[in-house]
Amino acid sequence: MKGILRPGLRTLECGSGLSTKIFIEAQCDHIALEDDPRYAFNDPCVIVAPLEGKPPWYAVHPRGPFDVVLIDGPAAAKGGRWGIMRVAEKIIGPNSVVILDDTQRAEEKSLAMELQKAFGLSAKELLPKHPLDAGRHALILFSSRGEPIVRYED
């Protein structure tokens, strides 16, 4: 992910962890939403917010659109990531890049296809390259109308 970020990008992360550190080090204008304080990365950019509604989503709704949206939470055990569809129009803009993690799982793959369809996005799949990736895939979704605001590298 380091290769796609640059200082000043408005970024939103659903979940927090190692990727939060990467956004901060890239000097992005970053917000990370986390529902479980035990897993919250220790930084002022992290907002601990409970999940609400059906499908569940974070009770905090930051004002978008964002340049980059990373969907890496909430966990499947807490209702999964489909709640993003309730707020997607408010956070995804015409030039946003959306990164959806864990698309080797059927639920996330299906969500990625729904986001693609709803926003007319193209997709680039990122395959695992390191043993610590544990076979995890991700999809980068970006505008079909032109070059993404963010460059990605395999």
Contacts in CASP RR format, 6 or more apart in sequence:
PFRMAT RR
TARGET T0000
AUTHOR 0000-0000-0000
METHOD contacts of the structure
MODEL  1
MKGILRPGLRTLECGSGLSTKIFIEAQCDHIALEDDPRYAFNDPCVIVAP
LEGKPPWYAVHPRGPFDVVLIDGPAAAKGGRWGIMRVAEKIIGPNSVVIL
DDTQRAEEKSLAMELQKAFGLSAKELLPKHPLDAGRHALILFSSRGEPIV
RYED
1 19 0 8 1.000
1 22 0 8 1.000
1 70 0 8 1.000
1 99 0 8 1.000
2 22 0 8 1.000
2 25 0 8 1.000
2 26 0 8 1.000
3 151 0 8 1.000
3 152 0 8 1.000
3 153 0 8 1.000
4 68 0 8 1.000
4 97 0 8 1.000
4 140 0 8 1.000
4 150 0 8 1.000
4 151 0 8 1.000
4 152 0 8 1.000
4 153 0 8 1.000
5 11 0 8 1.000
5 22 0 8 1.000
5 23 0 8 1.000
5 26 0 8 1.000
5 28 0 8 1.000
5 68 0 8 1.000
5 150 0 8 1.000
6 26 0 8 1.000
6 27 0 8 1.000
6 28 0 8 1.000
6 150 0 8 1.000
7 26 0 8 1.000
7 27 0 8 1.000
7 28 0 8 1.000
8 27 0 8 1.000
8 28 0 8 1.000
8 29 0 8 1.000
9 26 0 8 1.000
9 28 0 8 1.000
9 29 0 8 1.000
9 67 0 8 1.000
9 68 0 8 1.000
9 149 0 8 1.000
9 150 0 8 1.000
10 28 0 8 1.000
10 29 0 8 1.000
10 64 0 8 1.000
10 65 0 8 1.000
10 66 0 8 1.000
10 67 0 8 1.000
10 68 0 8 1.000
11 23 0 8 1.000
11 28 0 8 1.000
11 29 0 8 1.000
11 30 0 8 1.000
11 31 0 8 1.000
11 66 0 8 1.000
11 67 0 8 1.000
11 68 0 8 1.000
11 69 0 8 1.000
11 70 0 8 1.000
12 30 0 8 1.000
12 31 0 8 1.000
12 32 0 8 1.000
12 33 0 8 1.000
12 62 0 8 1.000
12 64 0 8 1.000
12 66 0 8 1.000
12 68 0 8 1.000
12 69 0 8 1.000
12 70 0 8 1.000
12 91 0 8 1.000
13 19 0 8 1.000
13 20 0 8 1.000
13 23 0 8 1.000
13 30 0 8 1.000
13 31 0 8 1.000
13 32 0 8 1.000
13 33 0 8 1.000
13 69 0 8 1.000
13 70 0 8 1.000
13 72 0 8 1.000
14 33 0 8 1.000
14 58 0 8 1.000
14 69 0 8 1.000
14 70 0 8 1.000
14 71 0 8 1.000
14 72 0 8 1.000
14 73 0 8 1.000
14 74 0 8 1.000
14 81 0 8 1.000
14 84 0 8 1.000
15 32 0 8 1.000
15 33 0 8 1.000
15 34 0 8 1.000
15 35 0 8 1.000
15 39 0 8 1.000
15 72 0 8 1.000
15 73 0 8 1.000
15 74 0 8 1.000
16 32 0 8 1.000
16 33 0 8 1.000
16 34 0 8 1.000
16 39 0 8 1.000
16 40 0 8 1.000
16 41 0 8 1.000
16 46 0 8 1.000
17 32 0 8 1.000
17 39 0 8 1.000
17 41 0 8 1.000
19 70 0 8 1.000
19 72 0 8 1.000
20 30 0 8 1.000
20 32 0 8 1.000
20 41 0 8 1.000
20 43 0 8 1.000
20 45 0 8 1.000
20 46 0 8 1.000
21 41 0 8 1.000
23 30 0 8 1.000
23 32 0 8 1.000
23 45 0 8 1.000
23 70 0 8 1.000
24 30 0 8 1.000
24 43 0 8 1.000
24 45 0 8 1.000
28 68 0 8 1.000
30 45 0 8 1.000
31 45 0 8 1.000
31 47 0 8 1.000
31 62 0 8 1.000
32 41 0 8 1.000
32 43 0 8 1.000
32 45 0 8 1.000
32 46 0 8 1.000
32 47 0 8 1.000
33 46 0 8 1.000
33 47 0 8 1.000
33 49 0 8 1.000
33 58 0 8 1.000
33 60 0 8 1.000
33 62 0 8 1.000
34 40 0 8 1.000
34 41 0 8 1.000
34 46 0 8 1.000
34 47 0 8 1.000
34 48 0 8 1.000
34 49 0 8 1.000
35 48 0 8 1.000
35 49 0 8 1.000
35 50 0 8 1.000
35 51 0 8 1.000
35 58 0 8 1.000
35 74 0 8 1.000
35 78 0 8 1.000
36 48 0 8 1.000
37 48 0 8 1.000
40 46 0 8 1.000
40 48 0 8 1.000
47 58 0 8 1.000
47 60 0 8 1.000
47 62 0 8 1.000
49 58 0 8 1.000
49 59 0 8 1.000
49 60 0 8 1.000
50 58 0 8 1.000
50 59 0 8 1.000
51 57 0 8 1.000
51 58 0 8 1.000
51 59 0 8 1.000
51 74 0 8 1.000
51 78 0 8 1.000
51 79 0 8 1.000
52 58 0 8 1.000
52 59 0 8 1.000
53 86 0 8 1.000
55 79 0 8 1.000
55 80 0 8 1.000
55 82 0 8 1.000
55 83 0 8 1.000
55 85 0 8 1.000
55 86 0 8 1.000
56 74 0 8 1.000
56 78 0 8 1.000
56 79 0 8 1.000
56 80 0 8 1.000
56 83 0 8 1.000
57 74 0 8 1.000
57 83 0 8 1.000
57 84 0 8 1.000
57 86 0 8 1.000
57 87 0 8 1.000
58 74 0 8 1.000
61 87 0 8 1.000
61 90 0 8 1.000
62 91 0 8 1.000
63 90 0 8 1.000
64 90 0 8 1.000
64 91 0 8 1.000
64 93 0 8 1.000
65 90 0 8 1.000
65 91 0 8 1.000
65 92 0 8 1.000
65 93 0 8 1.000
65 94 0 8 1.000
65 95 0 8 1.000
65 96 0 8 1.000
66 91 0 8 1.000
66 92 0 8 1.000
66 93 0 8 1.000
66 96 0 8 1.000
67 95 0 8 1.000
67 96 0 8 1.000
67 97 0 8 1.000
67 149 0 8 1.000
67 150 0 8 1.000
68 96 0 8 1.000
68 97 0 8 1.000
68 98 0 8 1.000
68 99 0 8 1.000
68 150 0 8 1.000
69 91 0 8 1.000
69 92 0 8 1.000
69 96 0 8 1.000
69 97 0 8 1.000
69 98 0 8 1.000
69 99 0 8 1.000
70 99 0 8 1.000
70 101 0 8 1.000
71 81 0 8 1.000
71 84 0 8 1.000
71 98 0 8 1.000
71 99 0 8 1.000
71 100 0 8 1.000
71 101 0 8 1.000
71 111 0 8 1.000
72 101 0 8 1.000
72 102 0 8 1.000
73 80 0 8 1.000
73 81 0 8 1.000
73 101 0 8 1.000
74 80 0 8 1.000
74 81 0 8 1.000
76 105 0 8 1.000
76 107 0 8 1.000
80 107 0 8 1.000
81 100 0 8 1.000
81 107 0 8 1.000
81 108 0 8 1.000
81 111 0 8 1.000
82 107 0 8 1.000
82 111 0 8 1.000
84 111 0 8 1.000
84 115 0 8 1.000
85 111 0 8 1.000
85 114 0 8 1.000
85 115 0 8 1.000
85 118 0 8 1.000
88 115 0 8 1.000
88 118 0 8 1.000
88 119 0 8 1.000
92 98 0 8 1.000
92 115 0 8 1.000
92 119 0 8 1.000
93 119 0 8 1.000
94 143 0 8 1.000
94 145 0 8 1.000
95 143 0 8 1.000
95 148 0 8 1.000
95 149 0 8 1.000
96 142 0 8 1.000
96 143 0 8 1.000
96 149 0 8 1.000
97 140 0 8 1.000
97 141 0 8 1.000
97 142 0 8 1.000
97 148 0 8 1.000
97 149 0 8 1.000
97 150 0 8 1.000
97 152 0 8 1.000
98 115 0 8 1.000
98 119 0 8 1.000
98 121 0 8 1.000
98 140 0 8 1.000
98 141 0 8 1.000
98 142 0 8 1.000
99 138 0 8 1.000
99 139 0 8 1.000
99 140 0 8 1.000
99 141 0 8 1.000
100 108 0 8 1.000
100 111 0 8 1.000
100 112 0 8 1.000
100 115 0 8 1.000
100 138 0 8 1.000
100 139 0 8 1.000
100 141 0 8 1.000
101 108 0 8 1.000
101 136 0 8 1.000
101 138 0 8 1.000
102 108 0 8 1.000
102 136 0 8 1.000
102 137 0 8 1.000
102 138 0 8 1.000
103 109 0 8 1.000
103 112 0 8 1.000
103 125 0 8 1.000
103 137 0 8 1.000
103 138 0 8 1.000
103 139 0 8 1.000
104 135 0 8 1.000
104 136 0 8 1.000
104 137 0 8 1.000
109 139 0 8 1.000
112 123 0 8 1.000
112 139 0 8 1.000
112 141 0 8 1.000
115 121 0 8 1.000
115 141 0 8 1.000
116 122 0 8 1.000
116 123 0 8 1.000
116 141 0 8 1.000
119 141 0 8 1.000
120 143 0 8 1.000
120 144 0 8 1.000
121 141 0 8 1.000
121 142 0 8 1.000
121 143 0 8 1.000
121 144 0 8 1.000
122 141 0 8 1.000
122 142 0 8 1.000
122 143 0 8 1.000
122 144 0 8 1.000
123 139 0 8 1.000
123 140 0 8 1.000
123 141 0 8 1.000
123 142 0 8 1.000
124 139 0 8 1.000
124 140 0 8 1.000
124 142 0 8 1.000
124 152 0 8 1.000
125 137 0 8 1.000
125 138 0 8 1.000
125 139 0 8 1.000
125 140 0 8 1.000
126 137 0 8 1.000
126 138 0 8 1.000
126 139 0 8 1.000
126 140 0 8 1.000
126 152 0 8 1.000
126 154 0 8 1.000
127 137 0 8 1.000
128 134 0 8 1.000
128 135 0 8 1.000
128 136 0 8 1.000
128 137 0 8 1.000
140 148 0 8 1.000
140 152 0 8 1.000
142 148 0 8 1.000
142 150 0 8 1.000
END
